[in-house]
Amino acid sequence: MKAPKFPSCDEAVNRKKKKTQNLLSKEEWQALEEERKQKDKDKHVKTDKNRKRRATIVFRTTEKDREIIFSKIALSGLNRQDYMTDAILNAPIKVVATRNVIDQCKTELQNILAELRRINRYEDMAEKDKYALEMICKIIEAALEK
């Protein structure tokens, strides 16, 4: 077994000097911490600044679905990002009529109806267009009553 190494006199004196160095005050430490955090934020902004598309969308899938998706991407000739964006934005929407979906549709229809009524008040509109707007308003009102 080795004997422990004891510090020399100079090392012991230097160690005491290091311990007595001035420590940062709480305010100085907080200022340094804020500066460090700001540098971290700036570092991320600089790398993201030149991108056109900054938002990220992530979803989970099974291994089998993943393989099918990647094979479709390979056959399309597009990169993953372009394929996914195009597939999602241009896909037909399948709506499952839950209570929440119906309520949301009613709210949107009420907003559309209010806008159509506002447009219908214009004096310069052709009679044919006014009649069409009135019919659309009646249809929406009937749909909202159900």
C-alpha positions in Angstrom: 0.0 0.0 0.0 1.3 3.4 -0.9 1.6 6.1 1.6 -0.5 9.2 1.0 1.2 12.1 -0.6 1.3 15.1 1.7 1.5 18.6 0.2 4.7 20.5 0.5 4.8 23.7 2.5 4.5 25.8 -0.7 1.5 23.8 -1.9 -0.3 24.2 1.4 0.4 28.0 1.5 -0.8 28.4 -2.1 -3.9 26.4 -1.4 -4.8 28.7 1.5 -4.3 31.7 -0.8 -6.6 30.3 -3.4 -9.3 29.8 -0.8 -9.2 33.3 0.3 -9.7 34.8 -3.2 -12.7 37.1 -3.5 -15.9 35.3 -4.4 -18.5 36.9 -6.6 -21.3 38.6 -4.9 -24.8 37.4 -5.5 -25.6 40.2 -8.0 -22.3 39.6 -9.9 -23.1 35.9 -10.1 -26.6 36.6 -11.3 -25.3 39.0 -14.0 -22.8 36.4 -15.2 -25.5 33.8 -15.3 -27.9 36.0 -17.3 -25.1 36.8 -19.7 -24.4 33.0 -20.1 -28.1 32.3 -20.7 -28.3 35.1 -23.3 -25.3 33.8 -25.1 -27.0 30.3 -25.3 -30.1 31.9 -26.7 -28.2 33.9 -29.2 -26.2 30.8 -30.3 -29.5 29.0 -31.2 -31.0 32.1 -33.0 -27.9 32.5 -35.2 -28.1 28.9 -36.5 -31.9 29.2 -37.1 -31.8 32.7 -38.6 -31.2 31.7 -42.2 -33.8 29.0 -42.4 -37.1 29.6 -44.3 -38.9 26.9 -42.3 -38.3 27.2 -38.6 -41.2 25.2 -37.1 -40.8 21.5 -36.3 -43.5 18.9 -36.4 -42.9 15.5 -34.9 -45.2 12.4 -34.7 -44.8 8.8 -33.7 -45.7 5.8 -35.8 -45.2 2.0 -35.9 -42.1 0.5 -37.5 -44.3 -1.0 -40.3 -45.9 2.4 -41.1 -42.5 4.0 -41.0 -41.2 1.6 -43.6 -44.2 2.2 -45.8 -43.8 6.0 -45.5 -40.1 5.9 -46.3 -40.7 3.7 -49.3 -43.3 6.1 -50.6 -40.8 9.0 -50.1 -38.1 7.1 -51.9 -40.5 6.4 -54.9 -41.6 10.1 -55.0 -38.2 11.5 -55.7 -38.7 14.2 -53.1 -36.8 14.7 -49.9 -38.6 13.8 -46.6 -39.5 17.4 -45.7 -41.0 18.2 -49.1 -42.9 14.9 -49.3 -44.4 15.3 -45.9 -45.4 18.9 -46.3 -47.0 18.2 -49.7 -48.8 15.1 -48.4 -50.2 16.8 -45.4 -51.2 20.1 -47.0 -52.8 18.5 -50.1 -54.4 15.4 -48.5 -58.2 15.2 -48.4 -59.6 15.9 -44.9 -61.6 13.1 -43.3 -63.8 14.5 -40.6 -65.2 12.4 -37.7 -68.3 14.3 -36.6 -67.8 14.4 -32.8 -69.6 16.9 -30.7 -66.5 19.2 -30.5 -66.2 19.2 -34.3 -69.8 20.1 -34.8 -69.6 22.9 -32.2 -66.5 24.3 -33.9 -68.2 24.2 -37.3 -71.2 26.1 -35.9 -68.9 28.7 -34.4 -67.1 29.1 -37.8 -70.5 29.3 -39.6 -71.7 32.0 -37.2 -68.5 34.0 -38.0 -69.1 33.5 -41.7 -72.7 34.5 -41.4 -71.8 37.7 -39.6 -69.4 38.6 -42.4 -71.9 37.8 -45.1 -74.5 40.0 -43.4 -71.9 42.8 -43.3 -71.1 42.4 -46.9 -74.8 42.2 -47.8 -75.3 45.8 -46.5 -73.3 47.3 -49.2 -75.4 49.5 -51.5 -73.2 49.1 -54.6 -73.7 45.3 -54.9 -75.5 43.9 -57.9 -79.0 42.6 -57.2 -78.1 39.1 -58.4 -75.2 39.0 -55.9 -77.4 40.4 -53.1 -80.0 37.7 -53.7 -77.3 35.0 -53.7 -75.9 36.3 -50.4 -79.3 36.3 -48.9 -79.9 32.7 -49.9 -76.5 31.6 -48.5 -77.3 33.4 -45.2 -80.7 31.6 -45.0 -79.0 28.3 -45.6 -76.4 28.9 -42.9 -79.1 30.1 -40.5 -81.1 26.9 -41.1 -77.9 24.8 -40.6 -77.2 26.6 -37.3 -80.7 26.0 -36.0 -80.3 22.2 -36.1 
